[in-house]
Each structure stands twice: as C-alpha cells, then as structure tokens.
Amino acid sequence: MSENLSERLIELEIRYAEQEKTIEDLSGEIAEQWKLISGMSKKLNALTNRFLELEEQTAPEVAVTKPPHW
C-alpha cells in the first residue's frame, strides 16, 4: 500500500510541476500580448488624431449666411 501512495504522490508532484510550467508560460504569453495590444492602441490613437487633423484641413469652409427668409 505504501508503494501505491508513493506512486500517487510522485504522479501528483509531476502534474503540479507541469501545471506550474504551463501557468508560467501562459503568464509570459499574456505579458507579450499586452505589450502588443498597448502598442497597437497607441498607434491607433495617433492615426485617429492624424485622420481628424487631415479631415479638418480638407473640409470646405461653410460661409455663415442668413437664411433667405430673414
């Protein structure tokens, strides 16, 4: 019976080590993805601002006039 418990304990330790490694790998992957998303978000904001600036520059100026019924 003691051998069976020993084998079970070893199996649990192996599973624990594998799960710990998987969690570390996933954590690193999430950190990399977060950096990528953050960089893309900054670029999107810069492009949006640039687009709005260009849109303002190319928009025709509408003259302010009184409606014909005034």
CHARMM internal coordinates of N, CA and C (Angstrom, degrees):
IC EDIT
DIST 1 N 1 CA 1.4412
DIST 1 CA 1 C 1.5164
ANGL 1 N 1 CA 1 C 110.85
DIST 1 C 2 N 1.3112
ANGL 1 CA 1 C 2 N 116.35
DIHE 1 N 1 CA 1 C 2 N -34.79
DIST 2 N 2 CA 1.4595
ANGL 1 C 2 N 2 CA 120.69
DIHE 1 CA 1 C 2 N 2 CA -179.02
DIST 2 CA 2 C 1.5260
ANGL 2 N 2 CA 2 C 111.22
DIHE 1 C 2 N 2 CA 2 C -66.19
DIST 2 C 3 N 1.3220
ANGL 2 CA 2 C 3 N 116.81
DIHE 2 N 2 CA 2 C 3 N -34.42
DIST 3 N 3 CA 1.4652
ANGL 2 C 3 N 3 CA 119.96
DIHE 2 CA 2 C 3 N 3 CA 177.07
DIST 3 CA 3 C 1.5216
ANGL 3 N 3 CA 3 C 110.24
DIHE 2 C 3 N 3 CA 3 C -66.47
DIST 3 C 4 N 1.2980
ANGL 3 CA 3 C 4 N 117.79
DIHE 3 N 3 CA 3 C 4 N -38.80
DIST 4 N 4 CA 1.4515
ANGL 3 C 4 N 4 CA 122.60
DIHE 3 CA 3 C 4 N 4 CA 179.38
DIST 4 CA 4 C 1.5334
ANGL 4 N 4 CA 4 C 110.07
DIHE 3 C 4 N 4 CA 4 C -63.01
DIST 4 C 5 N 1.3368
ANGL 4 CA 4 C 5 N 116.44
DIHE 4 N 4 CA 4 C 5 N -43.83
DIST 5 N 5 CA 1.4614
ANGL 4 C 5 N 5 CA 120.56
DIHE 4 CA 4 C 5 N 5 CA 177.68
DIST 5 CA 5 C 1.5211
ANGL 5 N 5 CA 5 C 110.76
DIHE 4 C 5 N 5 CA 5 C -65.03
DIST 5 C 6 N 1.3114
ANGL 5 CA 5 C 6 N 116.71
DIHE 5 N 5 CA 5 C 6 N -39.17
DIST 6 N 6 CA 1.4571
ANGL 5 C 6 N 6 CA 121.10
DIHE 5 CA 5 C 6 N 6 CA 178.82
DIST 6 CA 6 C 1.5277
ANGL 6 N 6 CA 6 C 111.18
DIHE 5 C 6 N 6 CA 6 C -64.04
DIST 6 C 7 N 1.3083
ANGL 6 CA 6 C 7 N 116.25
DIHE 6 N 6 CA 6 C 7 N -42.73
DIST 7 N 7 CA 1.4593
ANGL 6 C 7 N 7 CA 120.83
DIHE 6 CA 6 C 7 N 7 CA 178.37
DIST 7 CA 7 C 1.5308
ANGL 7 N 7 CA 7 C 110.81
DIHE 6 C 7 N 7 CA 7 C -64.28
DIST 7 C 8 N 1.3246
ANGL 7 CA 7 C 8 N 116.02
DIHE 7 N 7 CA 7 C 8 N -41.08
DIST 8 N 8 CA 1.4600
ANGL 7 C 8 N 8 CA 120.24
DIHE 7 CA 7 C 8 N 8 CA 179.05
DIST 8 CA 8 C 1.5320
ANGL 8 N 8 CA 8 C 110.59
DIHE 7 C 8 N 8 CA 8 C -64.59
DIST 8 C 9 N 1.3202
ANGL 8 CA 8 C 9 N 115.68
DIHE 8 N 8 CA 8 C 9 N -40.93
DIST 9 N 9 CA 1.4601
ANGL 8 C 9 N 9 CA 120.15
DIHE 8 CA 8 C 9 N 9 CA 179.17
DIST 9 CA 9 C 1.5275
ANGL 9 N 9 CA 9 C 110.39
DIHE 8 C 9 N 9 CA 9 C -64.04
DIST 9 C 10 N 1.3045
ANGL 9 CA 9 C 10 N 116.70
DIHE 9 N 9 CA 9 C 10 N -42.86
DIST 10 N 10 CA 1.4716
ANGL 9 C 10 N 10 CA 120.62
DIHE 9 CA 9 C 10 N 10 CA 178.32
DIST 10 CA 10 C 1.5286
ANGL 10 N 10 CA 10 C 109.95
DIHE 9 C 10 N 10 CA 10 C -62.80
DIST 10 C 11 N 1.3167
ANGL 10 CA 10 C 11 N 116.68
DIHE 10 N 10 CA 10 C 11 N -44.15
DIST 11 N 11 CA 1.4707
ANGL 10 C 11 N 11 CA 121.12
DIHE 10 CA 10 C 11 N 11 CA 178.88
DIST 11 CA 11 C 1.5324
ANGL 11 N 11 CA 11 C 110.61
DIHE 10 C 11 N 11 CA 11 C -60.20
DIST 11 C 12 N 1.3275
ANGL 11 CA 11 C 12 N 116.98
DIHE 11 N 11 CA 11 C 12 N -43.47
DIST 12 N 12 CA 1.4651
ANGL 11 C 12 N 12 CA 120.72
DIHE 11 CA 11 C 12 N 12 CA 178.48
DIST 12 CA 12 C 1.5336
ANGL 12 N 12 CA 12 C 111.66
DIHE 11 C 12 N 12 CA 12 C -64.59
DIST 12 C 13 N 1.3102
ANGL 12 CA 12 C 13 N 117.07
DIHE 12 N 12 CA 12 C 13 N -39.63
DIST 13 N 13 CA 1.4629
ANGL 12 C 13 N 13 CA 120.74
DIHE 12 CA 12 C 13 N 13 CA 178.24
DIST 13 CA 13 C 1.5286
ANGL 13 N 13 CA 13 C 111.05
DIHE 12 C 13 N 13 CA 13 C -64.70
DIST 13 C 14 N 1.3234
ANGL 13 CA 13 C 14 N 116.42
DIHE 13 N 13 CA 13 C 14 N -39.51
DIST 14 N 14 CA 1.4679
ANGL 13 C 14 N 14 CA 120.76
DIHE 13 CA 13 C 14 N 14 CA 178.07
DIST 14 CA 14 C 1.5259
ANGL 14 N 14 CA 14 C 109.89
DIHE 13 C 14 N 14 CA 14 C -64.48
DIST 14 C 15 N 1.3200
ANGL 14 CA 14 C 15 N 116.63
DIHE 14 N 14 CA 14 C 15 N -46.26
DIST 15 N 15 CA 1.4695
ANGL 14 C 15 N 15 CA 120.15
DIHE 14 CA 14 C 15 N 15 CA 179.02
DIST 15 CA 15 C 1.5263
ANGL 15 N 15 CA 15 C 110.94
DIHE 14 C 15 N 15 CA 15 C -61.27
DIST 15 C 16 N 1.3262
ANGL 15 CA 15 C 16 N 115.92
DIHE 15 N 15 CA 15 C 16 N -42.54
DIST 16 N 16 CA 1.4600
ANGL 15 C 16 N 16 CA 120.28
DIHE 15 CA 15 C 16 N 16 CA 179.18
DIST 16 CA 16 C 1.5269
ANGL 16 N 16 CA 16 C 110.62
DIHE 15 C 16 N 16 CA 16 C -60.56
DIST 16 C 17 N 1.3089
ANGL 16 CA 16 C 17 N 117.73
DIHE 16 N 16 CA 16 C 17 N -45.65
DIST 17 N 17 CA 1.4584
ANGL 16 C 17 N 17 CA 121.63
DIHE 16 CA 16 C 17 N 17 CA -179.65
DIST 17 CA 17 C 1.5315
ANGL 17 N 17 CA 17 C 110.86
DIHE 16 C 17 N 17 CA 17 C -63.00
DIST 17 C 18 N 1.3301
ANGL 17 CA 17 C 18 N 116.43
DIHE 17 N 17 CA 17 C 18 N -41.68
DIST 18 N 18 CA 1.4621
ANGL 17 C 18 N 18 CA 119.98
DIHE 17 CA 17 C 18 N 18 CA 179.01
DIST 18 CA 18 C 1.5221
ANGL 18 N 18 CA 18 C 110.96
DIHE 17 C 18 N 18 CA 18 C -65.49
DIST 18 C 19 N 1.3161
ANGL 18 CA 18 C 19 N 117.09
DIHE 18 N 18 CA 18 C 19 N -41.49
DIST 19 N 19 CA 1.4612
ANGL 18 C 19 N 19 CA 120.61
DIHE 18 CA 18 C 19 N 19 CA 179.52
DIST 19 CA 19 C 1.5286
ANGL 19 N 19 CA 19 C 111.13
DIHE 18 C 19 N 19 CA 19 C -67.21
DIST 19 C 20 N 1.3115
ANGL 19 CA 19 C 20 N 116.79
DIHE 19 N 19 CA 19 C 20 N -38.78
DIST 20 N 20 CA 1.4601
ANGL 19 C 20 N 20 CA 120.46
DIHE 19 CA 19 C 20 N 20 CA 178.01
DIST 20 CA 20 C 1.5269
ANGL 20 N 20 CA 20 C 110.54
DIHE 19 C 20 N 20 CA 20 C -62.97
DIST 20 C 21 N 1.3195
ANGL 20 CA 20 C 21 N 117.33
DIHE 20 N 20 CA 20 C 21 N -41.73
DIST 21 N 21 CA 1.4652
ANGL 20 C 21 N 21 CA 121.77
DIHE 20 CA 20 C 21 N 21 CA 177.66
DIST 21 CA 21 C 1.5273
ANGL 21 N 21 CA 21 C 110.45
DIHE 20 C 21 N 21 CA 21 C -64.11
DIST 21 C 22 N 1.3274
ANGL 21 CA 21 C 22 N 116.64
DIHE 21 N 21 CA 21 C 22 N -42.76
DIST 22 N 22 CA 1.4609
ANGL 21 C 22 N 22 CA 120.75
DIHE 21 CA 21 C 22 N 22 CA 178.82
DIST 22 CA 22 C 1.5261
ANGL 22 N 22 CA 22 C 110.88
DIHE 21 C 22 N 22 CA 22 C -61.96
DIST 22 C 23 N 1.3226
ANGL 22 CA 22 C 23 N 116.94
DIHE 22 N 22 CA 22 C 23 N -42.93
DIST 23 N 23 CA 1.4615
ANGL 22 C 23 N 23 CA 121.03
DIHE 22 CA 22 C 23 N 23 CA 178.90
DIST 23 CA 23 C 1.5271
ANGL 23 N 23 CA 23 C 110.31
DIHE 22 C 23 N 23 CA 23 C -63.08
DIST 23 C 24 N 1.2999
ANGL 23 CA 23 C 24 N 118.41
DIHE 23 N 23 CA 23 C 24 N -42.71
DIST 24 N 24 CA 1.4663
ANGL 23 C 24 N 24 CA 121.89
DIHE 23 CA 23 C 24 N 24 CA 177.76
DIST 24 CA 24 C 1.5275
ANGL 24 N 24 CA 24 C 110.79
DIHE 23 C 24 N 24 CA 24 C -62.03
DIST 24 C 25 N 1.3331
ANGL 24 CA 24 C 25 N 116.89
DIHE 24 N 24 CA 24 C 25 N -43.56
DIST 25 N 25 CA 1.4638
ANGL 24 C 25 N 25 CA 121.13
DIHE 24 CA 24 C 25 N 25 CA 178.39
DIST 25 CA 25 C 1.5250
ANGL 25 N 25 CA 25 C 111.43
DIHE 24 C 25 N 25 CA 25 C -61.73
DIST 25 C 26 N 1.3228
ANGL 25 CA 25 C 26 N 115.81
DIHE 25 N 25 CA 25 C 26 N -45.28
DIST 26 N 26 CA 1.4603
ANGL 25 C 26 N 26 CA 120.38
DIHE 25 CA 25 C 26 N 26 CA -179.73
DIST 26 CA 26 C 1.5266
ANGL 26 N 26 CA 26 C 111.40
DIHE 25 C 26 N 26 CA 26 C -65.32
DIST 26 C 27 N 1.3087
ANGL 26 CA 26 C 27 N 116.48
DIHE 26 N 26 CA 26 C 27 N -38.51
DIST 27 N 27 CA 1.4596
ANGL 26 C 27 N 27 CA 120.58
DIHE 26 CA 26 C 27 N 27 CA 178.29
DIST 27 CA 27 C 1.5300
ANGL 27 N 27 CA 27 C 110.79
DIHE 26 C 27 N 27 CA 27 C -62.36
DIST 27 C 28 N 1.3148
ANGL 27 CA 27 C 28 N 116.47
DIHE 27 N 27 CA 27 C 28 N -43.04
DIST 28 N 28 CA 1.4644
ANGL 27 C 28 N 28 CA 120.89
DIHE 27 CA 27 C 28 N 28 CA 177.00
DIST 28 CA 28 C 1.5182
ANGL 28 N 28 CA 28 C 111.81
DIHE 27 C 28 N 28 CA 28 C -63.72
DIST 28 C 29 N 1.3034
ANGL 28 CA 28 C 29 N 116.17
DIHE 28 N 28 CA 28 C 29 N -39.70
DIST 29 N 29 CA 1.4697
ANGL 28 C 29 N 29 CA 121.57
DIHE 28 CA 28 C 29 N 29 CA 178.81
DIST 29 CA 29 C 1.5266
ANGL 29 N 29 CA 29 C 110.49
DIHE 28 C 29 N 29 CA 29 C -64.94
DIST 29 C 30 N 1.3249
ANGL 29 CA 29 C 30 N 116.81
DIHE 29 N 29 CA 29 C 30 N -42.12
DIST 30 N 30 CA 1.4666
ANGL 29 C 30 N 30 CA 120.94
DIHE 29 CA 29 C 30 N 30 CA 178.10
DIST 30 CA 30 C 1.5229
ANGL 30 N 30 CA 30 C 110.37
DIHE 29 C 30 N 30 CA 30 C -62.92
DIST 30 C 31 N 1.3256
ANGL 30 CA 30 C 31 N 117.46
DIHE 30 N 30 CA 30 C 31 N -41.10
DIST 31 N 31 CA 1.4631
ANGL 30 C 31 N 31 CA 120.86
DIHE 30 CA 30 C 31 N 31 CA 179.10
DIST 31 CA 31 C 1.5281
ANGL 31 N 31 CA 31 C 110.74
DIHE 30 C 31 N 31 CA 31 C -62.26
DIST 31 C 32 N 1.3215
ANGL 31 CA 31 C 32 N 117.48
DIHE 31 N 31 CA 31 C 32 N -42.20
DIST 32 N 32 CA 1.4678
ANGL 31 C 32 N 32 CA 121.24
DIHE 31 CA 31 C 32 N 32 CA 178.10
DIST 32 CA 32 C 1.5212
ANGL 32 N 32 CA 32 C 111.33
DIHE 31 C 32 N 32 CA 32 C -64.39
DIST 32 C 33 N 1.3283
ANGL 32 CA 32 C 33 N 116.16
DIHE 32 N 32 CA 32 C 33 N -43.32
DIST 33 N 33 CA 1.4641
ANGL 32 C 33 N 33 CA 120.62
DIHE 32 CA 32 C 33 N 33 CA 179.05
DIST 33 CA 33 C 1.5294
ANGL 33 N 33 CA 33 C 110.48
DIHE 32 C 33 N 33 CA 33 C -63.51
DIST 33 C 34 N 1.3253
ANGL 33 CA 33 C 34 N 117.40
DIHE 33 N 33 CA 33 C 34 N -38.96
DIST 34 N 34 CA 1.4562
ANGL 33 C 34 N 34 CA 121.11
DIHE 33 CA 33 C 34 N 34 CA 179.52
DIST 34 CA 34 C 1.5265
ANGL 34 N 34 CA 34 C 110.59
DIHE 33 C 34 N 34 CA 34 C -63.03
DIST 34 C 35 N 1.3299
ANGL 34 CA 34 C 35 N 116.70
DIHE 34 N 34 CA 34 C 35 N -41.51
DIST 35 N 35 CA 1.4714
ANGL 34 C 35 N 35 CA 120.33
DIHE 34 CA 34 C 35 N 35 CA 177.48
DIST 35 CA 35 C 1.5251
ANGL 35 N 35 CA 35 C 110.02
DIHE 34 C 35 N 35 CA 35 C -61.55
DIST 35 C 36 N 1.3191
ANGL 35 CA 35 C 36 N 116.19
DIHE 35 N 35 CA 35 C 36 N -44.26
DIST 36 N 36 CA 1.4622
ANGL 35 C 36 N 36 CA 121.25
DIHE 35 CA 35 C 36 N 36 CA -179.80
DIST 36 CA 36 C 1.5287
ANGL 36 N 36 CA 36 C 110.96
DIHE 35 C 36 N 36 CA 36 C -62.95
DIST 36 C 37 N 1.3086
ANGL 36 CA 36 C 37 N 117.11
DIHE 36 N 36 CA 36 C 37 N -46.21
DIST 37 N 37 CA 1.4656
ANGL 36 C 37 N 37 CA 121.32
DIHE 36 CA 36 C 37 N 37 CA 179.61
DIST 37 CA 37 C 1.5205
ANGL 37 N 37 CA 37 C 110.38
DIHE 36 C 37 N 37 CA 37 C -63.40
DIST 37 C 38 N 1.3055
ANGL 37 CA 37 C 38 N 117.60
DIHE 37 N 37 CA 37 C 38 N -41.55
DIST 38 N 38 CA 1.4584
ANGL 37 C 38 N 38 CA 121.33
DIHE 37 CA 37 C 38 N 38 CA 179.98
DIST 38 CA 38 C 1.5344
ANGL 38 N 38 CA 38 C 110.55
DIHE 37 C 38 N 38 CA 38 C -62.68
DIST 38 C 39 N 1.3244
ANGL 38 CA 38 C 39 N 116.92
DIHE 38 N 38 CA 38 C 39 N -44.17
DIST 39 N 39 CA 1.4657
ANGL 38 C 39 N 39 CA 120.64
DIHE 38 CA 38 C 39 N 39 CA 178.22
DIST 39 CA 39 C 1.5130
ANGL 39 N 39 CA 39 C 111.91
DIHE 38 C 39 N 39 CA 39 C -63.85
DIST 39 C 40 N 1.3294
ANGL 39 CA 39 C 40 N 116.69
DIHE 39 N 39 CA 39 C 40 N -41.74
DIST 40 N 40 CA 1.4601
ANGL 39 C 40 N 40 CA 120.49
DIHE 39 CA 39 C 40 N 40 CA 179.38
DIST 40 CA 40 C 1.5277
ANGL 40 N 40 CA 40 C 111.08
DIHE 39 C 40 N 40 CA 40 C -66.59
DIST 40 C 41 N 1.3137
ANGL 40 CA 40 C 41 N 117.01
DIHE 40 N 40 CA 40 C 41 N -36.43
DIST 41 N 41 CA 1.4559
ANGL 40 C 41 N 41 CA 121.23
DIHE 40 CA 40 C 41 N 41 CA 178.49
DIST 41 CA 41 C 1.5300
ANGL 41 N 41 CA 41 C 110.54
DIHE 40 C 41 N 41 CA 41 C -64.31
DIST 41 C 42 N 1.3227
ANGL 41 CA 41 C 42 N 116.67
DIHE 41 N 41 CA 41 C 42 N -42.00
DIST 42 N 42 CA 1.4699
ANGL 41 C 42 N 42 CA 120.71
DIHE 41 CA 41 C 42 N 42 CA 177.92
DIST 42 CA 42 C 1.5252
ANGL 42 N 42 CA 42 C 110.71
DIHE 41 C 42 N 42 CA 42 C -63.41
DIST 42 C 43 N 1.3335
ANGL 42 CA 42 C 43 N 116.48
DIHE 42 N 42 CA 42 C 43 N -42.47
DIST 43 N 43 CA 1.4636
ANGL 42 C 43 N 43 CA 120.14
DIHE 42 CA 42 C 43 N 43 CA 178.83
DIST 43 CA 43 C 1.5246
ANGL 43 N 43 CA 43 C 111.06
DIHE 42 C 43 N 43 CA 43 C -64.91
DIST 43 C 44 N 1.3299
ANGL 43 CA 43 C 44 N 117.02
DIHE 43 N 43 CA 43 C 44 N -40.65
DIST 44 N 44 CA 1.4582
ANGL 43 C 44 N 44 CA 120.88
DIHE 43 CA 43 C 44 N 44 CA 179.03
DIST 44 CA 44 C 1.5266
ANGL 44 N 44 CA 44 C 110.48
DIHE 43 C 44 N 44 CA 44 C -62.40
DIST 44 C 45 N 1.3225
ANGL 44 CA 44 C 45 N 117.08
DIHE 44 N 44 CA 44 C 45 N -43.93
DIST 45 N 45 CA 1.4602
ANGL 44 C 45 N 45 CA 120.33
DIHE 44 CA 44 C 45 N 45 CA 178.09
DIST 45 CA 45 C 1.5199
ANGL 45 N 45 CA 45 C 111.41
DIHE 44 C 45 N 45 CA 45 C -62.11
DIST 45 C 46 N 1.3291
ANGL 45 CA 45 C 46 N 117.40
DIHE 45 N 45 CA 45 C 46 N -42.17
DIST 46 N 46 CA 1.4629
ANGL 45 C 46 N 46 CA 121.01
DIHE 45 CA 45 C 46 N 46 CA 178.94
DIST 46 CA 46 C 1.5286
ANGL 46 N 46 CA 46 C 110.52
DIHE 45 C 46 N 46 CA 46 C -64.06
DIST 46 C 47 N 1.3215
ANGL 46 CA 46 C 47 N 117.02
DIHE 46 N 46 CA 46 C 47 N -43.68
DIST 47 N 47 CA 1.4642
ANGL 46 C 47 N 47 CA 120.49
DIHE 46 CA 46 C 47 N 47 CA 179.19
DIST 47 CA 47 C 1.5287
ANGL 47 N 47 CA 47 C 111.51
DIHE 46 C 47 N 47 CA 47 C -65.99
DIST 47 C 48 N 1.3188
ANGL 47 CA 47 C 48 N 117.15
DIHE 47 N 47 CA 47 C 48 N -38.30
DIST 48 N 48 CA 1.4663
ANGL 47 C 48 N 48 CA 120.72
DIHE 47 CA 47 C 48 N 48 CA 177.73
DIST 48 CA 48 C 1.5184
ANGL 48 N 48 CA 48 C 110.43
DIHE 47 C 48 N 48 CA 48 C -62.88
DIST 48 C 49 N 1.3304
ANGL 48 CA 48 C 49 N 116.29
DIHE 48 N 48 CA 48 C 49 N -45.61
DIST 49 N 49 CA 1.4630
ANGL 48 C 49 N 49 CA 120.03
DIHE 48 CA 48 C 49 N 49 CA 178.34
DIST 49 CA 49 C 1.5198
ANGL 49 N 49 CA 49 C 111.38
DIHE 48 C 49 N 49 CA 49 C -62.15
DIST 49 C 50 N 1.3066
ANGL 49 CA 49 C 50 N 116.73
DIHE 49 N 49 CA 49 C 50 N -42.43
DIST 50 N 50 CA 1.4721
ANGL 49 C 50 N 50 CA 120.93
DIHE 49 CA 49 C 50 N 50 CA 179.34
DIST 50 CA 50 C 1.5243
ANGL 50 N 50 CA 50 C 110.48
DIHE 49 C 50 N 50 CA 50 C -64.16
DIST 50 C 51 N 1.3137
ANGL 50 CA 50 C 51 N 117.20
DIHE 50 N 50 CA 50 C 51 N -42.78
DIST 51 N 51 CA 1.4575
ANGL 50 C 51 N 51 CA 121.32
DIHE 50 CA 50 C 51 N 51 CA 178.41
DIST 51 CA 51 C 1.5239
ANGL 51 N 51 CA 51 C 110.73
DIHE 50 C 51 N 51 CA 51 C -60.57
DIST 51 C 52 N 1.3381
ANGL 51 CA 51 C 52 N 117.10
DIHE 51 N 51 CA 51 C 52 N -44.03
DIST 52 N 52 CA 1.4610
ANGL 51 C 52 N 52 CA 120.41
DIHE 51 CA 51 C 52 N 52 CA 179.79
DIST 52 CA 52 C 1.5291
ANGL 52 N 52 CA 52 C 111.23
DIHE 51 C 52 N 52 CA 52 C -64.30
DIST 52 C 53 N 1.3305
ANGL 52 CA 52 C 53 N 117.08
DIHE 52 N 52 CA 52 C 53 N -38.15
DIST 53 N 53 CA 1.4641
ANGL 52 C 53 N 53 CA 120.80
DIHE 52 CA 52 C 53 N 53 CA 176.98
DIST 53 CA 53 C 1.5244
ANGL 53 N 53 CA 53 C 110.41
DIHE 52 C 53 N 53 CA 53 C -63.01
DIST 53 C 54 N 1.3230
ANGL 53 CA 53 C 54 N 116.92
DIHE 53 N 53 CA 53 C 54 N -46.53
DIST 54 N 54 CA 1.4603
ANGL 53 C 54 N 54 CA 120.48
DIHE 53 CA 53 C 54 N 54 CA 179.72
DIST 54 CA 54 C 1.5269
ANGL 54 N 54 CA 54 C 111.16
DIHE 53 C 54 N 54 CA 54 C -64.51
DIST 54 C 55 N 1.3079
ANGL 54 CA 54 C 55 N 116.73
DIHE 54 N 54 CA 54 C 55 N -38.51
DIST 55 N 55 CA 1.4554
ANGL 54 C 55 N 55 CA 120.44
DIHE 54 CA 54 C 55 N 55 CA 178.76
DIST 55 CA 55 C 1.5224
ANGL 55 N 55 CA 55 C 111.04
DIHE 54 C 55 N 55 CA 55 C -63.36
DIST 55 C 56 N 1.3273
ANGL 55 CA 55 C 56 N 116.61
DIHE 55 N 55 CA 55 C 56 N -40.59
DIST 56 N 56 CA 1.4655
ANGL 55 C 56 N 56 CA 120.33
DIHE 55 CA 55 C 56 N 56 CA 177.71
DIST 56 CA 56 C 1.5237
ANGL 56 N 56 CA 56 C 111.21
DIHE 55 C 56 N 56 CA 56 C -65.45
DIST 56 C 57 N 1.3307
ANGL 56 CA 56 C 57 N 117.29
DIHE 56 N 56 CA 56 C 57 N -37.93
DIST 57 N 57 CA 1.4622
ANGL 56 C 57 N 57 CA 121.23
DIHE 56 CA 56 C 57 N 57 CA -178.66
DIST 57 CA 57 C 1.5203
ANGL 57 N 57 CA 57 C 111.67
DIHE 56 C 57 N 57 CA 57 C -68.76
DIST 57 C 58 N 1.3141
ANGL 57 CA 57 C 58 N 118.42
DIHE 57 N 57 CA 57 C 58 N -34.10
DIST 58 N 58 CA 1.4566
ANGL 57 C 58 N 58 CA 121.24
DIHE 57 CA 57 C 58 N 58 CA -174.78
DIST 58 CA 58 C 1.5241
ANGL 58 N 58 CA 58 C 113.12
DIHE 57 C 58 N 58 CA 58 C -95.16
DIST 58 C 59 N 1.3210
ANGL 58 CA 58 C 59 N 117.95
DIHE 58 N 58 CA 58 C 59 N -8.95
DIST 59 N 59 CA 1.4576
ANGL 58 C 59 N 59 CA 120.44
DIHE 58 CA 58 C 59 N 59 CA -179.24
DIST 59 CA 59 C 1.5279
ANGL 59 N 59 CA 59 C 109.34
DIHE 58 C 59 N 59 CA 59 C -70.25
DIST 59 C 60 N 1.3294
ANGL 59 CA 59 C 60 N 117.03
DIHE 59 N 59 CA 59 C 60 N 133.28
DIST 60 N 60 CA 1.4663
ANGL 59 C 60 N 60 CA 118.85
DIHE 59 CA 59 C 60 N 60 CA 178.41
DIST 60 CA 60 C 1.5226
ANGL 60 N 60 CA 60 C 110.12
DIHE 59 C 60 N 60 CA 60 C -69.44
DIST 60 C 61 N 1.3111
ANGL 60 CA 60 C 61 N 114.48
DIHE 60 N 60 CA 60 C 61 N 144.21
DIST 61 N 61 CA 1.4563
ANGL 60 C 61 N 61 CA 119.04
DIHE 60 CA 60 C 61 N 61 CA 178.87
DIST 61 CA 61 C 1.5215
ANGL 61 N 61 CA 61 C 108.31
DIHE 60 C 61 N 61 CA 61 C -79.84
DIST 61 C 62 N 1.2932
ANGL 61 CA 61 C 62 N 116.01
DIHE 61 N 61 CA 61 C 62 N 130.22
DIST 62 N 62 CA 1.4550
ANGL 61 C 62 N 62 CA 121.59
DIHE 61 CA 61 C 62 N 62 CA 179.08
DIST 62 CA 62 C 1.5173
ANGL 62 N 62 CA 62 C 107.52
DIHE 61 C 62 N 62 CA 62 C -95.63
DIST 62 C 63 N 1.3205
ANGL 62 CA 62 C 63 N 114.97
DIHE 62 N 62 CA 62 C 63 N 121.84
DIST 63 N 63 CA 1.4615
ANGL 62 C 63 N 63 CA 119.35
DIHE 62 CA 62 C 63 N 63 CA 179.92
DIST 63 CA 63 C 1.5192
ANGL 63 N 63 CA 63 C 109.79
DIHE 62 C 63 N 63 CA 63 C -70.55
DIST 63 C 64 N 1.3012
ANGL 63 CA 63 C 64 N 114.89
DIHE 63 N 63 CA 63 C 64 N 138.99
DIST 64 N 64 CA 1.4495
ANGL 63 C 64 N 64 CA 120.11
DIHE 63 CA 63 C 64 N 64 CA 178.64
DIST 64 CA 64 C 1.5252
ANGL 64 N 64 CA 64 C 107.27
DIHE 63 C 64 N 64 CA 64 C -86.72
DIST 64 C 65 N 1.3099
ANGL 64 CA 64 C 65 N 116.36
DIHE 64 N 64 CA 64 C 65 N 111.90
DIST 65 N 65 CA 1.4605
ANGL 64 C 65 N 65 CA 120.84
DIHE 64 CA 64 C 65 N 65 CA 179.52
DIST 65 CA 65 C 1.5122
ANGL 65 N 65 CA 65 C 109.29
DIHE 64 C 65 N 65 CA 65 C -130.17
DIST 65 C 66 N 1.3083
ANGL 65 CA 65 C 66 N 114.39
DIHE 65 N 65 CA 65 C 66 N 159.00
DIST 66 N 66 CA 1.4635
ANGL 65 C 66 N 66 CA 119.19
DIHE 65 CA 65 C 66 N 66 CA 178.00
DIST 66 CA 66 C 1.5205
ANGL 66 N 66 CA 66 C 108.42
DIHE 65 C 66 N 66 CA 66 C -77.32
DIST 66 C 67 N 1.2980
ANGL 66 CA 66 C 67 N 116.45
DIHE 66 N 66 CA 66 C 67 N 144.63
DIST 67 N 67 CA 1.4739
ANGL 66 C 67 N 67 CA 119.02
DIHE 66 CA 66 C 67 N 67 CA 176.11
DIST 67 CA 67 C 1.5337
ANGL 67 N 67 CA 67 C 109.39
DIHE 66 C 67 N 67 CA 67 C -62.36
DIST 67 C 68 N 1.3214
ANGL 67 CA 67 C 68 N 117.63
DIHE 67 N 67 CA 67 C 68 N 156.42
DIST 68 N 68 CA 1.4702
ANGL 67 C 68 N 68 CA 120.99
DIHE 67 CA 67 C 68 N 68 CA -176.87
DIST 68 CA 68 C 1.5343
ANGL 68 N 68 CA 68 C 114.34
DIHE 67 C 68 N 68 CA 68 C -60.46
DIST 68 C 69 N 1.3015
ANGL 68 CA 68 C 69 N 118.65
DIHE 68 N 68 CA 68 C 69 N -24.32
DIST 69 N 69 CA 1.4568
ANGL 68 C 69 N 69 CA 119.44
DIHE 68 CA 68 C 69 N 69 CA -177.54
DIST 69 CA 69 C 1.5210
ANGL 69 N 69 CA 69 C 113.43
DIHE 68 C 69 N 69 CA 69 C -82.83
DIST 69 C 70 N 1.3216
ANGL 69 CA 69 C 70 N 119.14
DIHE 69 N 69 CA 69 C 70 N 1.83
DIST 70 N 70 CA 1.4716
ANGL 69 C 70 N 70 CA 120.60
DIHE 69 CA 69 C 70 N 70 CA 178.83
DIST 70 CA 70 C 1.4922
ANGL 70 N 70 CA 70 C 108.97
DIHE 69 C 70 N 70 CA 70 C -84.30
END
COOR INIT
IC SEED 1 N 1 CA 1 C
IC BUILD
